[in-house]
Amino acid sequence: MMNEWSSLTAGLPVWLEQARHAAPFGKVASYIPELSKADSSMLGIQIRGADGRSVSAGDCGSPFTLQSISKVFTLIMALMDNGEEIVFSKVGMEPTGDSFNSMLKLELVQPGIPFNPLINAGAIVVSSLIAGSSNEEKITRIQSFLGKLAGRGPLQLDEDTYRSESESGNLNRSMAYFLTDNGVLQSKVEDVLEVYFKHCSLTVDCGELARMALVLALDGVDPDSGERLIPRRYVQIAKTFMVTCGMYNGSGEFAIDVGLPAKSGVSGGIMALLPGRAGIGIIGPSLNRHGNSVAGVHLLEQLSKEFDWSLF
């Protein structure tokens, strides 16, 4: 990637402003009231390389909540806490083709477990598998683990977003009670949802998100200390889900147009990675019909084509 840094440094601000023109074609998330306050024209990016270099442009210092991006890391924690057999007895490994908050297939397809850990129903089940004797301990573990990946102390909780998610989260409650009725969820619904809503409401900026992505790009190894933070097998599982399910029901289109493992959130964040080479963090709150940052996807598509980044 060394030969690309000079081109990235020179061209990234230009490509970002070109991509920003796509923002008016999307809309900020409104079903979580707190997210509707975001500036729809905001767009920022940081790319962090395995060699220690980084480049950024736009509104990359603005904090935002992880939302569904956090699901990648709670999946990893659940695997580290329980192992594959237990986790995948509760949640499947297949894309759905449905929207991220759909519960349609829970009833239609037996045995009634969520199709994958990155849709809401699957992430709620995964949240119930995080080890801890109390909700406080579970949430503290998540904050500390994600903070270590981000290269800082524990991630901070955005209390306003958490309250907004909890107060407006009736569809997620419906899923959780349905999963309880099916015997898939065996913890108290409100306890599980507290963990779920709180890990979705943890805040990062683009640089921190890029570093989290870089740890995944390096198969779980800390880029600064060389310490193994995640078993390689669990990173492999997470990256596979990112390719097949990470961009909601737009994952196939994204794989064709961009071709990188990525995970989006309805705050407008996108985490993407170049395996072995770099991590990318993006914020752009204006969303396309799939719930992905419309300008962020446009920017990643430009960069992938310019530098031939697609894995395919």
BADO-675073 format. One record per residue (C-alpha): residue number from 1; x, y, z. Coordinates in nm, 2 decimals. Example, Ala and Ser with C-alpha at 12.3 -4.5 7.8 and 13.67 -1.06 7.14 Angstrom:
<pt><resi>1</resi><east>1.23</east><north>-0.45</north><up>0.78</up></pt>
<pt><resi>2</resi><east>1.37</east><north>-0.11</north><up>0.71</up></pt>
This chain:
<pt><resi>1</resi><east>0.00</east><north>0.00</north><up>0.00</up></pt>
<pt><resi>2</resi><east>0.30</east><north>0.23</north><up>0.03</up></pt>
<pt><resi>3</resi><east>0.28</east><north>0.35</north><up>-0.32</up></pt>
<pt><resi>4</resi><east>-0.08</east><north>0.45</north><up>-0.26</up></pt>
<pt><resi>5</resi><east>-0.03</east><north>0.69</north><up>0.03</up></pt>
<pt><resi>6</resi><east>0.09</east><north>0.99</north><up>-0.17</up></pt>
<pt><resi>7</resi><east>-0.21</east><north>0.95</north><up>-0.41</up></pt>
<pt><resi>8</resi><east>-0.45</east><north>0.91</north><up>-0.12</up></pt>
<pt><resi>9</resi><east>-0.31</east><north>1.21</north><up>0.06</up></pt>
<pt><resi>10</resi><east>-0.35</east><north>1.43</north><up>-0.25</up></pt>
<pt><resi>11</resi><east>-0.67</east><north>1.29</north><up>-0.38</up></pt>
<pt><resi>12</resi><east>-0.88</east><north>1.20</north><up>-0.07</up></pt>
<pt><resi>13</resi><east>-1.02</east><north>1.55</north><up>0.00</up></pt>
<pt><resi>14</resi><east>-1.13</east><north>1.58</north><up>-0.36</up></pt>
<pt><resi>15</resi><east>-1.29</east><north>1.23</north><up>-0.37</up></pt>
<pt><resi>16</resi><east>-1.46</east><north>1.31</north><up>-0.04</up></pt>
<pt><resi>17</resi><east>-1.62</east><north>1.63</north><up>-0.17</up></pt>
<pt><resi>18</resi><east>-1.73</east><north>1.45</north><up>-0.48</up></pt>
<pt><resi>19</resi><east>-1.90</east><north>1.18</north><up>-0.27</up></pt>
<pt><resi>20</resi><east>-2.06</east><north>1.45</north><up>-0.04</up></pt>
<pt><resi>21</resi><east>-2.28</east><north>1.54</north><up>-0.34</up></pt>
<pt><resi>22</resi><east>-2.46</east><north>1.21</north><up>-0.30</up></pt>
<pt><resi>23</resi><east>-2.58</east><north>1.30</north><up>0.05</up></pt>
<pt><resi>24</resi><east>-2.90</east><north>1.48</north><up>-0.05</up></pt>
<pt><resi>25</resi><east>-3.01</east><north>1.16</north><up>-0.22</up></pt>
<pt><resi>26</resi><east>-3.05</east><north>0.99</north><up>0.12</up></pt>
<pt><resi>27</resi><east>-3.21</east><north>1.06</north><up>0.45</up></pt>
<pt><resi>28</resi><east>-3.09</east><north>1.05</north><up>0.82</up></pt>
<pt><resi>29</resi><east>-3.24</east><north>0.77</north><up>1.03</up></pt>
<pt><resi>30</resi><east>-3.56</east><north>0.89</north><up>1.20</up></pt>
<pt><resi>31</resi><east>-3.70</east><north>0.58</north><up>1.37</up></pt>
<pt><resi>32</resi><east>-3.45</east><north>0.65</north><up>1.65</up></pt>
<pt><resi>33</resi><east>-3.54</east><north>1.01</north><up>1.73</up></pt>
<pt><resi>34</resi><east>-3.19</east><north>1.11</north><up>1.86</up></pt>
<pt><resi>35</resi><east>-3.03</east><north>1.00</north><up>1.53</up></pt>
<pt><resi>36</resi><east>-3.26</east><north>1.23</north><up>1.33</up></pt>
<pt><resi>37</resi><east>-3.07</east><north>1.53</north><up>1.47</up></pt>
<pt><resi>38</resi><east>-2.76</east><north>1.45</north><up>1.27</up></pt>
<pt><resi>39</resi><east>-2.63</east><north>1.68</north><up>1.00</up></pt>
<pt><resi>40</resi><east>-2.72</east><north>1.50</north><up>0.67</up></pt>
<pt><resi>41</resi><east>-2.43</east><north>1.67</north><up>0.48</up></pt>
<pt><resi>42</resi><east>-2.16</east><north>1.55</north><up>0.72</up></pt>
<pt><resi>43</resi><east>-1.89</east><north>1.32</north><up>0.57</up></pt>
<pt><resi>44</resi><east>-1.56</east><north>1.21</north><up>0.71</up></pt>
<pt><resi>45</resi><east>-1.30</east><north>0.94</north><up>0.66</up></pt>
<pt><resi>46</resi><east>-0.98</east><north>0.81</north><up>0.81</up></pt>
<pt><resi>47</resi><east>-0.76</east><north>0.53</north><up>0.67</up></pt>
<pt><resi>48</resi><east>-0.50</east><north>0.37</north><up>0.89</up></pt>
<pt><resi>49</resi><east>-0.23</east><north>0.16</north><up>0.75</up></pt>
<pt><resi>50</resi><east>-0.05</east><north>-0.14</north><up>0.90</up></pt>
<pt><resi>51</resi><east>0.27</east><north>0.05</north><up>0.85</up></pt>
<pt><resi>52</resi><east>0.16</east><north>0.33</north><up>1.09</up></pt>
<pt><resi>53</resi><east>0.06</east><north>0.58</north><up>0.83</up></pt>
<pt><resi>54</resi><east>-0.28</east><north>0.74</north><up>0.82</up></pt>
<pt><resi>55</resi><east>-0.48</east><north>0.98</north><up>0.60</up></pt>
<pt><resi>56</resi><east>-0.80</east><north>1.16</north><up>0.67</up></pt>
<pt><resi>57</resi><east>-1.05</east><north>1.41</north><up>0.52</up></pt>
<pt><resi>58</resi><east>-1.37</east><north>1.58</north><up>0.59</up></pt>
<pt><resi>59</resi><east>-1.56</east><north>1.56</north><up>0.92</up></pt>
<pt><resi>60</resi><east>-1.35</east><north>1.28</north><up>1.06</up></pt>
<pt><resi>61</resi><east>-1.32</east><north>1.41</north><up>1.41</up></pt>
<pt><resi>62</resi><east>-1.70</east><north>1.42</north><up>1.47</up></pt>
<pt><resi>63</resi><east>-1.81</east><north>1.16</north><up>1.73</up></pt>
<pt><resi>64</resi><east>-2.09</east><north>0.92</north><up>1.64</up></pt>
<pt><resi>65</resi><east>-2.25</east><north>0.61</north><up>1.78</up></pt>
<pt><resi>66</resi><east>-2.15</east><north>0.27</north><up>1.65</up></pt>
<pt><resi>67</resi><east>-2.50</east><north>0.13</north><up>1.61</up></pt>
<pt><resi>68</resi><east>-2.48</east><north>-0.20</north><up>1.42</up></pt>
<pt><resi>69</resi><east>-2.11</east><north>-0.18</north><up>1.37</up></pt>
<pt><resi>70</resi><east>-2.08</east><north>-0.29</north><up>1.74</up></pt>
<pt><resi>71</resi><east>-2.25</east><north>-0.62</north><up>1.64</up></pt>
<pt><resi>72</resi><east>-1.92</east><north>-0.73</north><up>1.48</up></pt>
<pt><resi>73</resi><east>-1.74</east><north>-0.70</north><up>1.81</up></pt>
<pt><resi>74</resi><east>-2.01</east><north>-0.84</north><up>2.04</up></pt>
<pt><resi>75</resi><east>-2.01</east><north>-1.14</north><up>1.81</up></pt>
<pt><resi>76</resi><east>-1.64</east><north>-1.17</north><up>1.86</up></pt>
<pt><resi>77</resi><east>-1.68</east><north>-1.14</north><up>2.24</up></pt>
<pt><resi>78</resi><east>-1.96</east><north>-1.40</north><up>2.25</up></pt>
<pt><resi>79</resi><east>-1.73</east><north>-1.64</north><up>2.05</up></pt>
<pt><resi>80</resi><east>-1.44</east><north>-1.57</north><up>2.29</up></pt>
<pt><resi>81</resi><east>-1.68</east><north>-1.62</north><up>2.59</up></pt>
<pt><resi>82</resi><east>-1.86</east><north>-1.93</north><up>2.47</up></pt>
<pt><resi>83</resi><east>-1.70</east><north>-2.09</north><up>2.16</up></pt>
<pt><resi>84</resi><east>-1.85</east><north>-2.15</north><up>1.82</up></pt>
<pt><resi>85</resi><east>-2.08</east><north>-2.44</north><up>1.90</up></pt>
<pt><resi>86</resi><east>-2.28</east><north>-2.26</north><up>2.16</up></pt>
<pt><resi>87</resi><east>-2.31</east><north>-1.93</north><up>1.96</up></pt>
<pt><resi>88</resi><east>-2.41</east><north>-2.10</north><up>1.64</up></pt>
<pt><resi>89</resi><east>-2.67</east><north>-2.31</north><up>1.81</up></pt>
<pt><resi>90</resi><east>-2.85</east><north>-1.99</north><up>1.89</up></pt>
<pt><resi>91</resi><east>-2.79</east><north>-1.79</north><up>1.57</up></pt>
<pt><resi>92</resi><east>-2.74</east><north>-1.89</north><up>1.21</up></pt>
<pt><resi>93</resi><east>-2.47</east><north>-1.81</north><up>0.95</up></pt>
<pt><resi>94</resi><east>-2.67</east><north>-1.71</north><up>0.64</up></pt>
<pt><resi>95</resi><east>-2.77</east><north>-1.38</north><up>0.48</up></pt>
<pt><resi>96</resi><east>-3.15</east><north>-1.31</north><up>0.49</up></pt>
<pt><resi>97</resi><east>-3.22</east><north>-1.08</north><up>0.20</up></pt>
<pt><resi>98</resi><east>-3.45</east><north>-0.89</north><up>0.44</up></pt>
<pt><resi>99</resi><east>-3.41</east><north>-0.56</north><up>0.61</up></pt>
<pt><resi>100</resi><east>-3.20</east><north>-0.56</north><up>0.93</up></pt>
<pt><resi>101</resi><east>-3.50</east><north>-0.51</north><up>1.16</up></pt>
<pt><resi>102</resi><east>-3.73</east><north>-0.77</north><up>0.99</up></pt>
<pt><resi>103</resi><east>-3.86</east><north>-1.06</north><up>1.20</up></pt>
<pt><resi>104</resi><east>-4.04</east><north>-1.23</north><up>0.91</up></pt>
<pt><resi>105</resi><east>-3.82</east><north>-1.54</north><up>0.88</up></pt>
<pt><resi>106</resi><east>-3.82</east><north>-1.60</north><up>1.26</up></pt>
<pt><resi>107</resi><east>-4.17</east><north>-1.74</north><up>1.22</up></pt>
<pt><resi>108</resi><east>-4.15</east><north>-1.88</north><up>0.86</up></pt>
<pt><resi>109</resi><east>-3.82</east><north>-2.07</north><up>0.88</up></pt>
<pt><resi>110</resi><east>-3.75</east><north>-2.34</north><up>1.13</up></pt>
<pt><resi>111</resi><east>-3.59</east><north>-2.38</north><up>1.38</up></pt>
<pt><resi>112</resi><east>-3.67</east><north>-2.02</north><up>1.45</up></pt>
<pt><resi>113</resi><east>-3.33</east><north>-1.89</north><up>1.53</up></pt>
<pt><resi>114</resi><east>-3.21</east><north>-1.56</north><up>1.36</up></pt>
<pt><resi>115</resi><east>-3.04</east><north>-1.61</north><up>1.03</up></pt>
<pt><resi>116</resi><east>-2.72</east><north>-1.43</north><up>1.12</up></pt>
<pt><resi>117</resi><east>-2.56</east><north>-1.23</north><up>1.41</up></pt>
<pt><resi>118</resi><east>-2.56</east><north>-0.90</north><up>1.22</up></pt>
<pt><resi>119</resi><east>-2.94</east><north>-0.85</north><up>1.19</up></pt>
<pt><resi>120</resi><east>-3.11</east><north>-0.71</north><up>1.49</up></pt>
<pt><resi>121</resi><east>-3.27</east><north>-1.04</north><up>1.61</up></pt>
<pt><resi>122</resi><east>-2.93</east><north>-1.21</north><up>1.58</up></pt>
<pt><resi>123</resi><east>-2.75</east><north>-0.93</north><up>1.76</up></pt>
<pt><resi>124</resi><east>-3.00</east><north>-0.94</north><up>2.05</up></pt>
<pt><resi>125</resi><east>-2.93</east><north>-1.31</north><up>2.09</up></pt>
<pt><resi>126</resi><east>-2.56</east><north>-1.25</north><up>2.08</up></pt>
<pt><resi>127</resi><east>-2.59</east><north>-0.98</north><up>2.34</up></pt>
<pt><resi>128</resi><east>-2.74</east><north>-1.24</north><up>2.58</up></pt>
<pt><resi>129</resi><east>-2.42</east><north>-1.45</north><up>2.54</up></pt>
<pt><resi>130</resi><east>-2.18</east><north>-1.18</north><up>2.67</up></pt>
<pt><resi>131</resi><east>-2.03</east><north>-1.31</north><up>2.99</up></pt>
<pt><resi>132</resi><east>-2.09</east><north>-1.11</north><up>3.31</up></pt>
<pt><resi>133</resi><east>-2.26</east><north>-1.15</north><up>3.64</up></pt>
<pt><resi>134</resi><east>-2.47</east><north>-0.83</north><up>3.59</up></pt>
<pt><resi>135</resi><east>-2.56</east><north>-0.60</north><up>3.30</up></pt>
<pt><resi>136</resi><east>-2.32</east><north>-0.34</north><up>3.44</up></pt>
<pt><resi>137</resi><east>-2.03</east><north>-0.59</north><up>3.42</up></pt>
<pt><resi>138</resi><east>-2.13</east><north>-0.70</north><up>3.07</up></pt>
<pt><resi>139</resi><east>-2.15</east><north>-0.34</north><up>2.94</up></pt>
<pt><resi>140</resi><east>-1.82</east><north>-0.25</north><up>3.11</up></pt>
<pt><resi>141</resi><east>-1.65</east><north>-0.54</north><up>2.94</up></pt>
<pt><resi>142</resi><east>-1.78</east><north>-0.43</north><up>2.60</up></pt>
<pt><resi>143</resi><east>-1.67</east><north>-0.07</north><up>2.66</up></pt>
<pt><resi>144</resi><east>-1.32</east><north>-0.18</north><up>2.76</up></pt>
<pt><resi>145</resi><east>-1.27</east><north>-0.44</north><up>2.49</up></pt>
<pt><resi>146</resi><east>-1.39</east><north>-0.20</north><up>2.21</up></pt>
<pt><resi>147</resi><east>-1.19</east><north>0.08</north><up>2.36</up></pt>
<pt><resi>148</resi><east>-0.87</east><north>-0.13</north><up>2.35</up></pt>
<pt><resi>149</resi><east>-0.93</east><north>-0.21</north><up>1.99</up></pt>
<pt><resi>150</resi><east>-0.98</east><north>0.16</north><up>1.92</up></pt>
<pt><resi>151</resi><east>-0.65</east><north>0.24</north><up>2.09</up></pt>
<pt><resi>152</resi><east>-0.79</east><north>0.43</north><up>2.39</up></pt>
<pt><resi>153</resi><east>-0.97</east><north>0.38</north><up>2.72</up></pt>
<pt><resi>154</resi><east>-1.32</east><north>0.24</north><up>2.75</up></pt>
<pt><resi>155</resi><east>-1.56</east><north>0.38</north><up>2.48</up></pt>
<pt><resi>156</resi><east>-1.81</east><north>0.63</north><up>2.62</up></pt>
<pt><resi>157</resi><east>-2.19</east><north>0.58</north><up>2.62</up></pt>
<pt><resi>158</resi><east>-2.41</east><north>0.84</north><up>2.45</up></pt>
<pt><resi>159</resi><east>-2.68</east><north>0.85</north><up>2.71</up></pt>
<pt><resi>160</resi><east>-2.93</east><north>1.05</north><up>2.50</up></pt>
<pt><resi>161</resi><east>-2.90</east><north>0.80</north><up>2.21</up></pt>
<pt><resi>162</resi><east>-2.94</east><north>0.50</north><up>2.45</up></pt>
<pt><resi>163</resi><east>-3.25</east><north>0.65</north><up>2.60</up></pt>
<pt><resi>164</resi><east>-3.39</east><north>0.73</north><up>2.26</up></pt>
<pt><resi>165</resi><east>-3.32</east><north>0.37</north><up>2.14</up></pt>
<pt><resi>166</resi><east>-3.47</east><north>0.22</north><up>2.44</up></pt>
<pt><resi>167</resi><east>-3.79</east><north>0.43</north><up>2.44</up></pt>
<pt><resi>168</resi><east>-3.85</east><north>0.37</north><up>2.06</up></pt>
<pt><resi>169</resi><east>-3.73</east><north>0.01</north><up>2.05</up></pt>
<pt><resi>170</resi><east>-4.07</east><north>-0.17</north><up>2.04</up></pt>
<pt><resi>171</resi><east>-3.99</east><north>-0.37</north><up>1.73</up></pt>
<pt><resi>172</resi><east>-3.67</east><north>-0.50</north><up>1.89</up></pt>
<pt><resi>173</resi><east>-3.88</east><north>-0.59</north><up>2.20</up></pt>
<pt><resi>174</resi><east>-4.12</east><north>-0.78</north><up>1.98</up></pt>
<pt><resi>175</resi><east>-3.83</east><north>-0.98</north><up>1.84</up></pt>
<pt><resi>176</resi><east>-3.69</east><north>-1.05</north><up>2.19</up></pt>
<pt><resi>177</resi><east>-4.02</east><north>-1.17</north><up>2.32</up></pt>
<pt><resi>178</resi><east>-4.07</east><north>-1.39</north><up>2.02</up></pt>
<pt><resi>179</resi><east>-3.72</east><north>-1.54</north><up>2.06</up></pt>
<pt><resi>180</resi><east>-3.80</east><north>-1.60</north><up>2.43</up></pt>
<pt><resi>181</resi><east>-4.12</east><north>-1.78</north><up>2.33</up></pt>
<pt><resi>182</resi><east>-3.91</east><north>-1.99</north><up>2.09</up></pt>
<pt><resi>183</resi><east>-3.67</east><north>-2.08</north><up>2.37</up></pt>
<pt><resi>184</resi><east>-3.38</east><north>-1.92</north><up>2.18</up></pt>
<pt><resi>185</resi><east>-3.35</east><north>-1.63</north><up>2.43</up></pt>
<pt><resi>186</resi><east>-3.32</east><north>-1.75</north><up>2.79</up></pt>
<pt><resi>187</resi><east>-3.24</east><north>-1.42</north><up>2.97</up></pt>
<pt><resi>188</resi><east>-3.48</east><north>-1.15</north><up>3.08</up></pt>
<pt><resi>189</resi><east>-3.58</east><north>-0.94</north><up>2.77</up></pt>
<pt><resi>190</resi><east>-3.52</east><north>-0.60</north><up>2.93</up></pt>
<pt><resi>191</resi><east>-3.18</east><north>-0.71</north><up>3.06</up></pt>
<pt><resi>192</resi><east>-3.07</east><north>-0.83</north><up>2.72</up></pt>
<pt><resi>193</resi><east>-3.21</east><north>-0.52</north><up>2.55</up></pt>
<pt><resi>194</resi><east>-3.02</east><north>-0.29</north><up>2.79</up></pt>
<pt><resi>195</resi><east>-2.69</east><north>-0.45</north><up>2.68</up></pt>
<pt><resi>196</resi><east>-2.79</east><north>-0.44</north><up>2.32</up></pt>
<pt><resi>197</resi><east>-2.91</east><north>-0.07</north><up>2.31</up></pt>
<pt><resi>198</resi><east>-2.60</east><north>0.04</north><up>2.51</up></pt>
<pt><resi>199</resi><east>-2.34</east><north>-0.13</north><up>2.29</up></pt>
<pt><resi>200</resi><east>-2.51</east><north>0.03</north><up>1.99</up></pt>
<pt><resi>201</resi><east>-2.49</east><north>0.37</north><up>2.16</up></pt>
<pt><resi>202</resi><east>-2.11</east><north>0.37</north><up>2.23</up></pt>
<pt><resi>203</resi><east>-1.93</east><north>0.65</north><up>2.05</up></pt>
<pt><resi>204</resi><east>-1.62</east><north>0.67</north><up>1.83</up></pt>
<pt><resi>205</resi><east>-1.47</east><north>0.89</north><up>1.57</up></pt>
<pt><resi>206</resi><east>-1.34</east><north>0.79</north><up>1.23</up></pt>
<pt><resi>207</resi><east>-0.99</east><north>0.74</north><up>1.35</up></pt>
<pt><resi>208</resi><east>-1.09</east><north>0.51</north><up>1.63</up></pt>
<pt><resi>209</resi><east>-1.32</east><north>0.32</north><up>1.40</up></pt>
<pt><resi>210</resi><east>-1.03</east><north>0.28</north><up>1.15</up></pt>
<pt><resi>211</resi><east>-0.81</east><north>0.14</north><up>1.42</up></pt>
<pt><resi>212</resi><east>-1.07</east><north>-0.11</north><up>1.52</up></pt>
<pt><resi>213</resi><east>-1.09</east><north>-0.21</north><up>1.15</up></pt>
<pt><resi>214</resi><east>-0.71</east><north>-0.23</north><up>1.13</up></pt>
<pt><resi>215</resi><east>-0.71</east><north>-0.49</north><up>1.42</up></pt>
<pt><resi>216</resi><east>-0.94</east><north>-0.70</north><up>1.21</up></pt>
<pt><resi>217</resi><east>-0.74</east><north>-0.64</north><up>0.90</up></pt>
<pt><resi>218</resi><east>-0.44</east><north>-0.78</north><up>1.09</up></pt>
<pt><resi>219</resi><east>-0.63</east><north>-1.09</north><up>1.19</up></pt>
<pt><resi>220</resi><east>-0.67</east><north>-0.97</north><up>1.55</up></pt>
<pt><resi>221</resi><east>-0.33</east><north>-0.84</north><up>1.63</up></pt>
<pt><resi>222</resi><east>-0.28</east><north>-0.49</north><up>1.79</up></pt>
<pt><resi>223</resi><east>-0.10</east><north>-0.27</north><up>1.53</up></pt>
<pt><resi>224</resi><east>0.11</east><north>-0.09</north><up>1.79</up></pt>
<pt><resi>225</resi><east>0.20</east><north>-0.36</north><up>2.05</up></pt>
<pt><resi>226</resi><east>0.18</east><north>-0.67</north><up>1.84</up></pt>
<pt><resi>227</resi><east>-0.04</east><north>-0.83</north><up>2.11</up></pt>
<pt><resi>228</resi><east>-0.30</east><north>-1.07</north><up>1.99</up></pt>
<pt><resi>229</resi><east>-0.64</east><north>-0.93</north><up>2.10</up></pt>
<pt><resi>230</resi><east>-0.87</east><north>-1.17</north><up>1.91</up></pt>
<pt><resi>231</resi><east>-0.81</east><north>-1.53</north><up>1.80</up></pt>
<pt><resi>232</resi><east>-0.76</east><north>-1.54</north><up>1.43</up></pt>
<pt><resi>233</resi><east>-1.04</east><north>-1.79</north><up>1.37</up></pt>
<pt><resi>234</resi><east>-1.30</east><north>-1.55</north><up>1.52</up></pt>
<pt><resi>235</resi><east>-1.17</east><north>-1.26</north><up>1.31</up></pt>
<pt><resi>236</resi><east>-1.21</east><north>-1.49</north><up>1.01</up></pt>
<pt><resi>237</resi><east>-1.57</east><north>-1.56</north><up>1.11</up></pt>
<pt><resi>238</resi><east>-1.64</east><north>-1.19</north><up>1.16</up></pt>
<pt><resi>239</resi><east>-1.49</east><north>-1.08</north><up>0.83</up></pt>
<pt><resi>240</resi><east>-1.70</east><north>-1.35</north><up>0.65</up></pt>
<pt><resi>241</resi><east>-2.02</east><north>-1.21</north><up>0.80</up></pt>
<pt><resi>242</resi><east>-1.91</east><north>-0.86</north><up>0.71</up></pt>
<pt><resi>243</resi><east>-1.88</east><north>-0.96</north><up>0.34</up></pt>
<pt><resi>244</resi><east>-2.21</east><north>-1.16</north><up>0.33</up></pt>
<pt><resi>245</resi><east>-2.43</east><north>-0.96</north><up>0.58</up></pt>
<pt><resi>246</resi><east>-2.24</east><north>-0.64</north><up>0.69</up></pt>
<pt><resi>247</resi><east>-2.42</east><north>-0.39</north><up>0.47</up></pt>
<pt><resi>248</resi><east>-2.77</east><north>-0.52</north><up>0.55</up></pt>
<pt><resi>249</resi><east>-2.97</east><north>-0.63</north><up>0.24</up></pt>
<pt><resi>250</resi><east>-2.74</east><north>-0.43</north><up>0.02</up></pt>
<pt><resi>251</resi><east>-2.44</east><north>-0.65</north><up>0.10</up></pt>
<pt><resi>252</resi><east>-2.44</east><north>-0.82</north><up>-0.24</up></pt>
<pt><resi>253</resi><east>-2.45</east><north>-0.49</north><up>-0.43</up></pt>
<pt><resi>254</resi><east>-2.17</east><north>-0.36</north><up>-0.21</up></pt>
<pt><resi>255</resi><east>-1.96</east><north>-0.67</north><up>-0.26</up></pt>
<pt><resi>256</resi><east>-1.98</east><north>-0.61</north><up>-0.64</up></pt>
<pt><resi>257</resi><east>-1.93</east><north>-0.24</north><up>-0.63</up></pt>
<pt><resi>258</resi><east>-1.67</east><north>-0.21</north><up>-0.35</up></pt>
<pt><resi>259</resi><east>-1.55</east><north>-0.57</north><up>-0.27</up></pt>
<pt><resi>260</resi><east>-1.43</east><north>-0.52</north><up>0.09</up></pt>
<pt><resi>261</resi><east>-1.54</east><north>-0.66</north><up>0.42</up></pt>
<pt><resi>262</resi><east>-1.75</east><north>-0.38</north><up>0.58</up></pt>
<pt><resi>263</resi><east>-2.01</east><north>-0.31</north><up>0.84</up></pt>
<pt><resi>264</resi><east>-2.24</east><north>-0.02</north><up>0.85</up></pt>
<pt><resi>265</resi><east>-2.46</east><north>0.14</north><up>1.12</up></pt>
<pt><resi>266</resi><east>-2.77</east><north>0.36</north><up>1.09</up></pt>
<pt><resi>267</resi><east>-2.58</east><north>0.66</north><up>1.25</up></pt>
<pt><resi>268</resi><east>-2.40</east><north>0.67</north><up>0.91</up></pt>
<pt><resi>269</resi><east>-2.08</east><north>0.49</north><up>1.02</up></pt>
<pt><resi>270</resi><east>-1.90</east><north>0.24</north><up>0.80</up></pt>
<pt><resi>271</resi><east>-1.61</east><north>0.03</north><up>0.91</up></pt>
<pt><resi>272</resi><east>-1.42</east><north>-0.13</north><up>0.62</up></pt>
<pt><resi>273</resi><east>-1.09</east><north>-0.31</north><up>0.59</up></pt>
<pt><resi>274</resi><east>-0.82</east><north>-0.41</north><up>0.35</up></pt>
<pt><resi>275</resi><east>-0.70</east><north>-0.74</north><up>0.48</up></pt>
<pt><resi>276</resi><east>-0.34</east><north>-0.72</north><up>0.60</up></pt>
<pt><resi>277</resi><east>-0.31</east><north>-0.36</north><up>0.49</up></pt>
<pt><resi>278</resi><east>-0.55</east><north>-0.10</north><up>0.63</up></pt>
<pt><resi>279</resi><east>-0.86</east><north>-0.01</north><up>0.83</up></pt>
<pt><resi>280</resi><east>-1.11</east><north>0.25</north><up>0.72</up></pt>
<pt><resi>281</resi><east>-1.36</east><north>0.45</north><up>0.93</up></pt>
<pt><resi>282</resi><east>-1.63</east><north>0.66</north><up>0.77</up></pt>
<pt><resi>283</resi><east>-1.92</east><north>0.88</north><up>0.90</up></pt>
<pt><resi>284</resi><east>-2.20</east><north>1.01</north><up>0.67</up></pt>
<pt><resi>285</resi><east>-2.54</east><north>1.02</north><up>0.84</up></pt>
<pt><resi>286</resi><east>-2.75</east><north>1.04</north><up>0.52</up></pt>
<pt><resi>287</resi><east>-2.86</east><north>0.68</north><up>0.44</up></pt>
<pt><resi>288</resi><east>-2.97</east><north>0.50</north><up>0.13</up></pt>
<pt><resi>289</resi><east>-3.27</east><north>0.26</north><up>0.11</up></pt>
<pt><resi>290</resi><east>-3.07</east><north>-0.02</north><up>0.27</up></pt>
<pt><resi>291</resi><east>-2.97</east><north>0.19</north><up>0.58</up></pt>
<pt><resi>292</resi><east>-2.61</east><north>0.25</north><up>0.46</up></pt>
<pt><resi>293</resi><east>-2.44</east><north>0.59</north><up>0.44</up></pt>
<pt><resi>294</resi><east>-2.51</east><north>0.70</north><up>0.08</up></pt>
<pt><resi>295</resi><east>-2.21</east><north>0.92</north><up>0.05</up></pt>
<pt><resi>296</resi><east>-1.99</east><north>0.68</north><up>0.24</up></pt>
<pt><resi>297</resi><east>-2.07</east><north>0.40</north><up>0.01</up></pt>
<pt><resi>298</resi><east>-2.01</east><north>0.63</north><up>-0.29</up></pt>
<pt><resi>299</resi><east>-1.67</east><north>0.73</north><up>-0.15</up></pt>
<pt><resi>300</resi><east>-1.57</east><north>0.37</north><up>-0.09</up></pt>
<pt><resi>301</resi><east>-1.67</east><north>0.27</north><up>-0.44</up></pt>
<pt><resi>302</resi><east>-1.46</east><north>0.55</north><up>-0.58</up></pt>
<pt><resi>303</resi><east>-1.16</east><north>0.45</north><up>-0.38</up></pt>
<pt><resi>304</resi><east>-1.19</east><north>0.08</north><up>-0.45</up></pt>
<pt><resi>305</resi><east>-1.20</east><north>0.14</north><up>-0.82</up></pt>
<pt><resi>306</resi><east>-0.92</east><north>0.40</north><up>-0.82</up></pt>
<pt><resi>307</resi><east>-0.68</east><north>0.17</north><up>-0.63</up></pt>
<pt><resi>308</resi><east>-0.82</east><north>-0.17</north><up>-0.73</up></pt>
<pt><resi>309</resi><east>-0.91</east><north>-0.27</north><up>-0.37</up></pt>
<pt><resi>310</resi><east>-1.18</east><north>-0.53</north><up>-0.44</up></pt>
<pt><resi>311</resi><east>-1.10</east><north>-0.87</north><up>-0.31</up></pt>
<pt><resi>312</resi><east>-1.29</east><north>-1.02</north><up>-0.60</up></pt>
